[in-house]
Amino acid sequence: MIQIQTHDFDVSAELARLREGNPKIGAVSCFVGTVRDINEGDQVSSLELEHYPMMTEKALSDIEAQARKRWPLENVLIIHRIGLLQPSDQIVLVATASQHREASLQACAFIMDFLKTQAPFWKKETTPCGARWVDARRSDDEARRKWLANGPVAVGEVSRG
């Protein structure tokens, strides 16, 4: 399940939906990302996210498909918000469900690492010095490279500008 939306999400309700009707699920792992009020030493008063519809959904679908090839997953949920967000707002939810915790935990981390580096979202933060585009972090690229070292990944390369 992939959702790109402007409105907030209820983590408990989304996790219940992820598990609904599947008694095989023994493990659910999730990551919830929120907007920080500081980045690179500067105060951040807002974060605006843009994307290209269909291109973004395709990239997220490719990431999900690759995770499903690597691990025996019962279900996957990716929710990413777009639009204008404030510090402490939820921005992303990645949740994975499997029969056992190892697959669920690893798949959740994998999806987040590839989402941070491969999904075509553009982020602009507002600081006291004005607005600026946010570049990918070196640590995100390094995390992605660790997965690549562990085997082929068929997720398409997407330039994030």
N, CA, C and O atoms as a DFTB+ gen file, in Angstrom:
644 C
 N C O
     1  1       0.843      -1.167       0.000
     2  2       0.000       0.000       0.000
     3  2       0.894       1.237       0.000
     4  3       1.749       1.398       0.871
     5  1       0.693       2.081      -0.957
     6  2       1.464       3.314      -1.069
     7  2       0.494       4.484      -1.114
     8  3      -0.462       4.494      -1.889
     9  1       0.763       5.468      -0.266
    10  2      -0.083       6.662      -0.231
    11  2       0.811       7.898      -0.179
    12  3       1.736       7.980       0.630
    13  1       0.522       8.843      -1.044
    14  2       1.168      10.147      -1.010
    15  2       0.040      11.131      -0.768
    16  3      -0.922      11.188      -1.534
    17  1       0.161      11.911       0.307
    18  2      -0.987      12.708       0.736
    19  2      -0.546      13.976       1.447
    20  3       0.587      14.084       1.916
    21  1      -1.462      14.932       1.516
    22  2      -1.202      16.173       2.239
    23  2      -1.623      16.063       3.697
    24  3      -1.043      16.728       4.555
    25  1      -2.619      15.240       3.993
    26  2      -3.167      15.165       5.354
    27  2      -2.351      14.215       6.237
    28  3      -1.648      13.330       5.748
    29  1      -2.464      14.424       7.522
    30  2      -1.749      13.633       8.515
    31  2      -2.303      12.201       8.542
    32  3      -3.342      11.914       7.948
    33  1      -1.599      11.328       9.231
    34  2      -2.029       9.942       9.359
    35  2      -2.010       9.528      10.827
    36  3      -1.274      10.084      11.641
    37  1      -2.831       8.546      11.136
    38  2      -2.920       7.980      12.477
    39  2      -2.143       6.664      12.470
    40  3      -2.580       5.685      11.865
    41  1      -1.002       6.641      13.137
    42  2      -0.120       5.476      13.094
    43  2      -0.848       4.220      13.563
    44  3      -0.768       3.183      12.905
    45  1      -1.549       4.295      14.678
    46  2      -2.262       3.121      15.205
    47  2      -3.282       2.588      14.203
    48  3      -3.355       1.380      13.978
    49  1      -4.051       3.459      13.615
    50  2      -5.060       3.038      12.645
    51  2      -4.398       2.423      11.414
    52  3      -4.884       1.426      10.880
    53  1      -3.301       3.008      10.969
    54  2      -2.613       2.487       9.781
    55  2      -1.997       1.113      10.053
    56  3      -2.039       0.236       9.190
    57  1      -1.425       0.920      11.246
    58  2      -0.852      -0.388      11.585
    59  2      -1.946      -1.440      11.723
    60  3      -1.744      -2.592      11.338
    61  1      -3.089      -1.065      12.262
    62  2      -4.212      -1.995      12.352
    63  2      -4.671      -2.404      10.950
    64  3      -4.973      -3.573      10.708
    65  1      -4.723      -1.450      10.041
    66  2      -5.115      -1.734       8.653
    67  2      -4.107      -2.653       7.977
    68  3      -4.483      -3.530       7.199
    69  1      -2.828      -2.451       8.275
    70  2      -1.755      -3.277       7.709
    71  2      -1.920      -4.742       8.119
    72  3      -1.682      -5.645       7.318
    73  1      -2.327      -4.973       9.363
    74  2      -2.448      -6.327       9.917
    75  2      -3.813      -6.968       9.674
    76  3      -3.964      -8.183       9.800
    77  1      -4.789      -6.160       9.330
    78  2      -6.175      -6.601       9.257
    79  2      -6.362      -7.867       8.420
    80  3      -5.944      -7.940       7.265
    81  1      -7.004      -8.862       9.043
    82  2      -7.386     -10.068       8.333
    83  2      -6.265     -11.034       8.011
    84  3      -6.471     -11.961       7.228
    85  1      -5.092     -10.852       8.582
    86  2      -3.988     -11.753       8.273
    87  2      -3.379     -12.313       9.557
    88  3      -2.489     -11.696      10.142
    89  1      -3.852     -13.476       9.996
    90  2      -3.336     -14.060      11.233
    91  2      -1.927     -14.639      11.101
    92  3      -1.353     -15.068      12.101
    93  1      -1.356     -14.662       9.894
    94  2       0.027     -15.136       9.709
    95  2       1.040     -14.123      10.233
    96  3       2.179     -14.478      10.536
    97  1       0.627     -12.873      10.338
    98  2       1.543     -11.810      10.745
    99  2       1.931     -11.991      12.207
   100  3       1.080     -12.008      13.096
   101  1       3.236     -12.125      12.434
   102  2       3.766     -12.250      13.787
   103  2       4.641     -11.077      14.169
   104  3       5.031     -10.936      15.328
   105  1       4.952     -10.227      13.189
   106  2       5.833      -9.087      13.453
   107  2       5.432      -7.909      12.577
   108  3       5.155      -8.062      11.387
   109  1       5.409      -6.742      13.188
   110  2       5.178      -5.490      12.473
   111  2       6.277      -4.529      12.914
   112  3       6.483      -4.305      14.106
   113  1       6.971      -3.971      11.941
   114  2       7.999      -2.964      12.225
   115  2       7.592      -1.690      11.529
   116  3       7.027      -1.719      10.436
   117  1       7.884      -0.555      12.174
   118  2       7.535       0.696      11.511
   119  2       8.547       1.785      11.848
   120  3       9.238       1.749      12.866
   121  1       8.593       2.733      10.956
   122  2       9.398       3.936      11.133
   123  2       8.474       5.112      10.881
   124  3       7.769       5.155       9.873
   125  1       8.481       6.064      11.800
   126  2       7.726       7.303      11.630
   127  2       8.729       8.446      11.632
   128  3       9.449       8.646      12.610
   129  1       8.774       9.187      10.550
   130  2       9.649      10.344      10.460
   131  2       8.861      11.611      10.721
   132  3       7.711      11.735      10.301
   133  1       9.481      12.550      11.413
   134  2       8.842      13.828      11.703
   135  2       9.740      14.975      11.245
   136  3      10.942      14.799      11.050
   137  1       9.147      16.130      11.081
   138  2       9.882      17.327      10.664
   139  2      10.645      17.871      11.872
   140  3      10.068      18.090      12.938
   141  1      11.935      18.083      11.691
   142  2      12.770      18.664      12.751
   143  2      12.714      20.191      12.690
   144  3      12.433      20.774      11.643
   145  1      12.984      20.824      13.829
   146  2      12.998      22.287      13.871
   147  2      14.395      22.860      13.680
   148  3      14.596      24.070      13.787
   149  1      15.361      21.985      13.397
   150  2      16.728      22.436      13.148
   151  2      17.368      21.522      12.112
   152  3      17.147      20.312      12.130
   153  1      18.149      22.089      11.223
   154  2      18.880      21.318      10.220
   155  2      20.152      22.077       9.870
   156  3      20.125      23.279       9.606
   157  1      21.253      21.360       9.873
   158  2      22.557      21.956       9.559
   159  2      22.822      23.190      10.422
   160  3      23.414      24.164       9.957
   161  1      22.382      23.143      11.670
   162  2      22.633      24.222      12.616
   163  2      21.687      25.401      12.530
   164  3      21.814      26.342      13.313
   165  1      20.750      25.378      11.610
   166  2      19.814      26.490      11.443
   167  2      18.413      26.091      11.903
   168  3      17.991      24.947      11.733
   169  1      17.697      27.061      12.492
   170  2      16.303      26.843      12.859
   171  2      15.486      26.644      11.582
   172  3      15.725      27.308      10.573
   173  1      14.536      25.739      11.634
   174  2      13.641      25.476      10.507
   175  2      12.221      25.759      10.971
   176  3      11.741      25.160      11.934
   177  1      11.553      26.677      10.278
   178  2      10.177      27.019      10.664
   179  2       9.139      26.257       9.858
   180  3       7.994      26.126      10.290
   181  1       9.531      25.746       8.675
   182  2       8.616      24.927       7.885
   183  2       9.412      24.128       6.858
   184  3      10.563      24.437       6.548
   185  1       8.760      23.097       6.348
   186  2       9.340      22.250       5.312
   187  2       8.264      22.019       4.267
   188  3       7.153      21.598       4.590
   189  1       8.594      22.293       3.023
   190  2       7.645      22.078       1.940
   191  2       8.163      20.964       1.043
   192  3       9.311      20.991       0.601
   193  1       7.303      19.982       0.778
   194  2       7.674      18.845      -0.060
   195  2       6.912      18.871      -1.362
   196  3       5.699      19.078      -1.391
   197  1       7.645      18.657      -2.441
   198  2       7.051      18.575      -3.769
   199  2       7.409      17.217      -4.363
   200  3       8.363      16.569      -3.932
   201  1       6.640      16.801      -5.346
   202  2       6.927      15.548      -6.047
   203  2       6.266      15.579      -7.408
   204  3       5.442      16.446      -7.699
   205  1       6.643      14.608      -8.244
   206  2       5.986      14.433      -9.530
   207  2       5.060      13.228      -9.417
   208  3       5.524      12.095      -9.296
   209  1       3.741      13.471      -9.459
   210  2       2.812      12.336      -9.384
   211  2       3.140      11.301     -10.462
   212  3       3.655      11.640     -11.528
   213  1       2.852      10.107     -10.184
   214  2       3.115       8.913     -11.006
   215  2       4.600       8.551     -10.967
   216  3       4.926       7.379     -10.781
   217  1       5.495       9.492     -11.132
   218  2       6.928       9.201     -11.038
   219  2       7.265       8.763      -9.613
   220  3       8.006       7.801      -9.411
   221  1       6.726       9.464      -8.646
   222  2       6.993       9.135      -7.249
   223  2       6.369       7.795      -6.885
   224  3       7.021       6.963      -6.254
   225  1       5.114       7.573      -7.275
   226  2       4.448       6.314      -6.992
   227  2       5.204       5.144      -7.607
   228  3       5.325       4.087      -6.987
   229  1       5.715       5.328      -8.824
   230  2       6.486       4.272      -9.506
   231  2       7.754       3.969      -8.730
   232  3       8.084       2.801      -8.525
   233  1       8.468       4.990      -8.297
   234  2       9.705       4.783      -7.533
   235  2       9.414       4.039      -6.228
   236  3      10.142       3.114      -5.869
   237  1       8.357       4.435      -5.518
   238  2       8.005       3.767      -4.264
   239  2       7.556       2.328      -4.515
   240  3       7.874       1.434      -3.731
   241  1       6.828       2.102      -5.590
   242  2       6.416       0.737      -5.943
   243  2       7.628      -0.134      -6.248
   244  3       7.667      -1.302      -5.861
   245  1       8.607       0.425      -6.933
   246  2       9.833      -0.326      -7.235
   247  2      10.587      -0.683      -5.949
   248  3      11.096      -1.795      -5.812
   249  1      10.654       0.256      -5.020
   250  2      11.325       0.005      -3.742
   251  2      10.585      -1.094      -2.973
   252  3      11.206      -2.012      -2.436
   253  1       9.267      -0.991      -2.928
   254  2       8.474      -2.018      -2.247
   255  2       8.680      -3.386      -2.896
   256  3       8.857      -4.381      -2.193
   257  1       8.659      -3.447      -4.225
   258  2       8.833      -4.720      -4.931
   259  2      10.184      -5.344      -4.613
   260  3      10.281      -6.556      -4.422
   261  1      11.217      -4.526      -4.556
   262  2      12.547      -5.057      -4.240
   263  2      12.591      -5.596      -2.812
   264  3      13.206      -6.634      -2.566
   265  1      11.956      -4.914      -1.879
   266  2      11.902      -5.419      -0.498
   267  2      11.170      -6.756      -0.454
   268  3      11.588      -7.671       0.255
   269  1      10.092      -6.870      -1.200
   270  2       9.331      -8.120      -1.222
   271  2      10.142      -9.254      -1.837
   272  3       9.947     -10.412      -1.470
   273  1      11.053      -8.947      -2.771
   274  2      11.930      -9.980      -3.352
   275  2      12.962     -10.462      -2.341
   276  3      13.353     -11.629      -2.349
   277  1      13.398      -9.564      -1.476
   278  2      14.452      -9.902      -0.518
   279  2      13.936     -10.602       0.733
   280  3      14.637     -11.440       1.302
   281  1      12.720     -10.272       1.172
   282  2      12.189     -10.800       2.431
   283  2      10.779     -11.324       2.233
   284  3      10.042     -10.822       1.385
   285  1      10.394     -12.342       3.020
   286  2       9.028     -12.877       2.946
   287  2       8.053     -11.987       3.730
   288  3       7.784     -12.229       4.907
   289  1       7.545     -10.981       3.075
   290  2       6.679     -10.004       3.720
   291  2       5.214     -10.338       3.478
   292  3       4.828     -10.759       2.387
   293  1       4.417     -10.144       4.498
   294  2       2.970     -10.323       4.389
   295  2       2.302      -9.045       3.891
   296  3       1.303      -9.098       3.174
   297  1       2.863      -7.888       4.278
   298  2       2.269      -6.620       3.854
   299  2       3.289      -5.499       4.032
   300  3       4.220      -5.604       4.830
   301  1       3.092      -4.436       3.276
   302  2       3.961      -3.254       3.322
   303  2       3.070      -2.021       3.210
   304  3       2.098      -2.004       2.456
   305  1       3.419      -1.000       3.969
   306  2       2.715       0.283       3.899
   307  2       3.744       1.400       3.840
   308  3       4.661       1.459       4.660
   309  1       3.584       2.278       2.870
   310  2       4.411       3.478       2.769
   311  2       3.468       4.667       2.623
   312  3       2.707       4.756       1.660
   313  1       3.529       5.577       3.591
   314  2       2.772       6.826       3.505
   315  2       3.790       7.956       3.547
   316  3       4.625       8.009       4.450
   317  1       3.725       8.847       2.586
   318  2       4.616      10.012       2.567
   319  2       3.765      11.245       2.334
   320  3       2.951      11.292       1.412
   321  1       3.963      12.226       3.170
   322  2       3.213      13.470       3.029
   323  2       3.932      14.440       2.111
   324  3       5.154      14.400       1.968
   325  1       3.152      15.307       1.497
   326  2       3.665      16.392       0.665
   327  2       2.982      17.672       1.116
   328  3       2.059      17.648       1.930
   329  1       3.453      18.796       0.570
   330  2       2.861      20.078       0.934
   331  2       3.660      20.749       2.031
   332  3       4.808      20.388       2.292
   333  1       3.051      21.720       2.665
   334  2       3.702      22.517       3.702
   335  2       3.533      21.857       5.066
   336  3       2.410      21.614       5.507
   337  1       4.648      21.567       5.732
   338  2       4.646      20.921       7.043
   339  2       5.395      21.779       8.046
   340  3       6.254      22.583       7.683
   341  1       5.054      21.595       9.310
   342  2       5.662      22.345      10.404
   343  2       6.514      21.405      11.260
   344  3       6.318      20.191      11.221
   345  1       7.454      21.953      12.031
   346  2       8.221      21.106      12.943
   347  2       7.292      20.260      13.820
   348  3       6.260      20.736      14.293
   349  1       7.671      19.025      14.021
   350  2       6.947      17.993      14.773
   351  2       5.852      17.308      13.961
   352  3       5.313      16.300      14.419
   353  1       5.498      17.808      12.774
   354  2       4.520      17.116      11.934
   355  2       5.099      15.788      11.467
   356  3       6.298      15.677      11.211
   357  1       4.242      14.788      11.360
   358  2       4.645      13.511      10.781
   359  2       4.806      13.702       9.280
   360  3       3.998      14.362       8.626
   361  1       5.881      13.102       8.749
   362  2       6.137      13.247       7.323
   363  2       6.088      11.913       6.587
   364  3       5.676      11.862       5.428
   365  1       6.504      10.832       7.248
   366  2       6.561       9.536       6.575
   367  2       6.273       8.410       7.564
   368  3       6.645       8.469       8.736
   369  1       5.598       7.384       7.051
   370  2       5.388       6.144       7.785
   371  2       5.737       5.001       6.850
   372  3       5.173       4.875       5.764
   373  1       6.672       4.173       7.285
   374  2       6.983       2.927       6.588
   375  2       6.716       1.815       7.572
   376  3       7.243       1.823       8.684
   377  1       5.898       0.857       7.170
   378  2       5.585      -0.281       8.034
   379  2       5.640      -1.561       7.217
   380  3       5.170      -1.620       6.081
   381  1       6.224      -2.579       7.825
   382  2       6.320      -3.879       7.183
   383  2       5.786      -4.942       8.127
   384  3       5.944      -4.847       9.344
   385  1       5.155      -5.951       7.551
   386  2       4.590      -7.046       8.337
   387  2       5.082      -8.363       7.750
   388  3       5.092      -8.554       6.534
   389  1       5.486      -9.259       8.630
   390  2       5.953     -10.576       8.214
   391  2       5.613     -11.581       9.306
   392  3       5.067     -11.229      10.352
   393  1       5.944     -12.829       9.040
   394  2       5.693     -13.854      10.047
   395  2       6.682     -13.751      11.204
   396  3       6.359     -14.112      12.336
   397  1       7.892     -13.256      10.915
   398  2       8.944     -13.189      11.936
   399  2       9.619     -11.819      11.911
   400  3       9.620     -11.145      10.881
   401  1      10.192     -11.406      13.042
   402  2      10.714     -10.051      13.209
   403  2      11.896      -9.717      12.311
   404  3      11.994      -8.583      11.841
   405  1      12.794     -10.658      12.056
   406  2      13.998     -10.355      11.269
   407  2      13.640      -9.758       9.909
   408  3      14.168      -8.716       9.521
   409  1      12.741     -10.425       9.193
   410  2      12.344      -9.930       7.871
   411  2      11.666      -8.566       7.983
   412  3      11.925      -7.673       7.176
   413  1      10.816      -8.411       8.961
   414  2      10.093      -7.154       9.128
   415  2      11.042      -6.002       9.439
   416  3      10.951      -4.933       8.835
   417  1      11.952      -6.226      10.384
   418  2      12.902      -5.170      10.764
   419  2      13.818      -4.788       9.604
   420  3      14.000      -3.603       9.323
   421  1      14.387      -5.767       8.941
   422  2      15.311      -5.475       7.844
   423  2      14.606      -4.797       6.680
   424  3      15.128      -3.843       6.103
   425  1      13.429      -5.285       6.335
   426  2      12.699      -4.691       5.212
   427  2      12.321      -3.246       5.486
   428  3      12.377      -2.406       4.588
   429  1      11.938      -2.953       6.714
   430  2      11.579      -1.579       7.069
   431  2      12.786      -0.658       6.906
   432  3      12.669       0.425       6.333
   433  1      13.938      -1.085       7.407
   434  2      15.159      -0.279       7.275
   435  2      15.546      -0.118       5.807
   436  3      15.914       0.979       5.385
   437  1      15.469      -1.176       5.037
   438  2      15.788      -1.147       3.607
   439  2      14.910      -0.127       2.881
   440  3      15.410       0.713       2.133
   441  1      13.596      -0.211       3.109
   442  2      12.678       0.694       2.424
   443  2      12.995       2.141       2.780
   444  3      13.020       2.998       1.898
   445  1      13.235       2.426       4.049
   446  2      13.554       3.805       4.444
   447  2      14.853       4.280       3.792
   448  3      14.921       5.405       3.296
   449  1      15.874       3.438       3.790
   450  2      17.149       3.840       3.194
   451  2      17.012       4.135       1.708
   452  3      17.632       5.074       1.209
   453  1      16.218       3.358       0.997
   454  2      16.034       3.608      -0.429
   455  2      15.061       4.758      -0.675
   456  3      15.213       5.507      -1.640
   457  1      14.077       4.896       0.182
   458  2      13.151       6.024       0.053
   459  2      13.926       7.344       0.173
   460  3      13.694       8.275      -0.597
   461  1      14.844       7.417       1.141
   462  2      15.612       8.647       1.366
   463  2      16.505       8.995       0.167
   464  3      16.791      10.169      -0.066
   465  1      16.944       7.995      -0.587
   466  2      17.899       8.259      -1.665
   467  2      17.324       8.106      -3.069
   468  3      17.886       8.650      -4.019
   469  1      16.220       7.383      -3.223
   470  2      15.714       7.078      -4.559
   471  2      14.351       7.669      -4.873
   472  3      13.992       7.793      -6.045
   473  1      13.592       8.030      -3.868
   474  2      12.251       8.559      -4.134
   475  2      12.342      10.030      -4.537
   476  3      13.018      10.814      -3.872
   477  1      11.673      10.401      -5.607
   478  2      11.765      11.776      -6.108
   479  2      10.869      12.765      -5.348
   480  3       9.831      13.207      -5.841
   481  1      11.308      13.087      -4.142
   482  2      10.688      14.156      -3.362
   483  2      11.695      15.295      -3.297
   484  3      12.894      15.065      -3.137
   485  1      11.209      16.513      -3.418
   486  2      12.075      17.677      -3.279
   487  2      11.612      18.444      -2.055
   488  3      10.429      18.744      -1.896
   489  1      12.579      18.757      -1.185
   490  2      12.268      19.387       0.099
   491  2      12.881      20.782       0.158
   492  3      14.056      20.978      -0.152
   493  1      12.058      21.740       0.563
   494  2      12.524      23.110       0.732
   495  2      12.173      23.537       2.149
   496  3      11.010      23.506       2.551
   497  1      13.196      23.936       2.898
   498  2      12.949      24.367       4.271
   499  2      13.086      25.875       4.377
   500  3      13.856      26.506       3.652
   501  1      12.318      26.431       5.298
   502  2      12.367      27.866       5.567
   503  2      13.158      28.082       6.848
   504  3      12.846      27.513       7.895
   505  1      14.195      28.922       6.744
   506  2      15.069      29.231       7.876
   507  2      15.092      30.750       8.060
   508  3      14.564      31.473       7.215
   509  1      15.688      31.247       9.136
   510  2      15.795      32.702       9.305
   511  2      16.531      33.394       8.155
   512  3      16.335      34.588       7.926
   513  1      17.382      32.649       7.427
   514  2      18.121      33.212       6.292
   515  2      17.367      33.073       4.976
   516  3      17.880      33.463       3.927
   517  1      16.156      32.524       5.017
   518  2      15.370      32.343       3.804
   519  2      15.130      30.875       3.505
   520  3      15.453      30.000       4.308
   521  1      14.555      30.619       2.330
   522  2      14.244      29.255       1.919
   523  2      15.448      28.627       1.232
   524  3      16.225      29.308       0.563
   525  1      15.590      27.304       1.411
   526  2      16.675      26.569       0.746
   527  2      16.225      25.140       0.479
   528  3      15.438      24.566       1.231
   529  1      16.742      24.583      -0.609
   530  2      16.461      23.195      -0.957
   531  2      17.344      22.296      -0.109
   532  3      18.491      22.635       0.181
   533  1      16.812      21.157       0.284
   534  2      17.532      20.212       1.127
   535  2      18.139      19.131       0.253
   536  3      17.440      18.469      -0.514
   537  1      19.446      18.958       0.374
   538  2      20.148      17.910      -0.360
   539  2      20.126      16.604       0.420
   540  3      19.920      16.592       1.634
   541  1      20.343      15.507      -0.295
   542  2      20.457      14.201       0.365
   543  2      21.676      14.225       1.287
   544  3      22.670      14.896       1.008
   545  1      21.579      13.493       2.370
   546  2      22.681      13.400       3.325
   547  2      23.650      12.301       2.895
   548  3      23.251      11.279       2.336
   549  1      24.902      12.533       3.162
   550  2      25.918      11.525       2.868
   551  2      25.610      10.222       3.605
   552  3      25.815       9.137       3.060
   553  1      25.119      10.325       4.842
   554  2      24.814       9.121       5.628
   555  2      23.695       8.295       4.978
   556  3      23.690       7.069       5.094
   557  1      22.751       8.950       4.297
   558  2      21.688       8.219       3.598
   559  2      22.270       7.439       2.423
   560  3      21.899       6.287       2.195
   561  1      23.176       8.061       1.682
   562  2      23.826       7.376       0.563
   563  2      24.661       6.194       1.050
   564  3      24.682       5.140       0.416
   565  1      25.342       6.372       2.169
   566  2      26.154       5.288       2.732
   567  2      25.281       4.123       3.172
   568  3      25.652       2.968       2.966
   569  1      24.145       4.399       3.765
   570  2      23.223       3.338       4.180
   571  2      22.727       2.560       2.964
   572  3      22.641       1.332       3.003
   573  1      22.405       3.261       1.903
   574  2      21.952       2.618       0.667
   575  2      23.045       1.737       0.083
   576  3      22.772       0.626      -0.372
   577  1      24.293       2.231       0.093
   578  2      25.412       1.453      -0.454
   579  2      25.622       0.138       0.297
   580  3      26.028      -0.858      -0.301
   581  1      25.350       0.131       1.600
   582  2      25.482      -1.114       2.369
   583  2      24.517      -2.174       1.862
   584  3      24.869      -3.351       1.781
   585  1      23.295      -1.760       1.519
   586  2      22.339      -2.714       0.962
   587  2      22.796      -3.197      -0.404
   588  3      22.651      -4.377      -0.723
   589  1      23.345      -2.304      -1.213
   590  2      23.819      -2.689      -2.545
   591  2      24.955      -3.691      -2.449
   592  3      25.077      -4.576      -3.296
   593  1      25.790      -3.559      -1.421
   594  2      26.910      -4.492      -1.228
   595  2      26.409      -5.887      -0.857
   596  3      27.125      -6.873      -1.029
   597  1      25.177      -5.966      -0.348
   598  2      24.609      -7.248       0.062
   599  2      23.821      -7.924      -1.045
   600  3      23.118      -8.901      -0.782
   601  1      23.912      -7.444      -2.254
   602  2      23.205      -8.080      -3.356
   603  2      22.598      -7.058      -4.285
   604  3      22.498      -5.877      -3.953
   605  1      22.193      -7.523      -5.458
   606  2      21.638      -6.601      -6.457
   607  2      20.303      -6.021      -6.006
   608  3      19.496      -6.680      -5.351
   609  1      20.112      -4.796      -6.372
   610  2      18.856      -4.100      -6.106
   611  2      18.383      -3.526      -7.427
   612  3      19.117      -2.802      -8.101
   613  1      17.170      -3.848      -7.786
   614  2      16.643      -3.428      -9.086
   615  2      15.859      -2.137      -9.018
   616  3      15.023      -1.872      -9.882
   617  1      16.117      -1.334      -8.008
   618  2      15.408      -0.063      -7.882
   619  2      16.058       0.922      -8.840
   620  3      17.276       1.101      -8.816
   621  1      15.257       1.559      -9.680
   622  2      15.774       2.496     -10.672
   623  2      16.409       3.716     -10.039
   624  3      15.946       4.209      -9.011
   625  1      17.459       4.194     -10.654
   626  2      18.112       5.417     -10.200
   627  2      17.254       6.608     -10.596
   628  3      16.851       6.726     -11.753
   629  1      16.981       7.469      -9.671
   630  2      16.156       8.651      -9.929
   631  2      16.929       9.864      -9.454
   632  3      17.360       9.916      -8.302
   633  1      17.108      10.830     -10.323
   634  2      17.771      12.066      -9.919
   635  2      16.820      12.887      -9.071
   636  3      15.659      13.077      -9.434
   637  1      17.316      13.377      -7.931
   638  2      16.481      14.165      -7.034
   639  2      16.827      15.643      -7.127
   640  3      16.505      16.406      -6.217
   641  1      17.459      16.049      -8.178
   642  2      17.705      17.487      -8.397
   643  2      18.726      18.093      -7.590
   644  3      18.985      19.289      -7.718
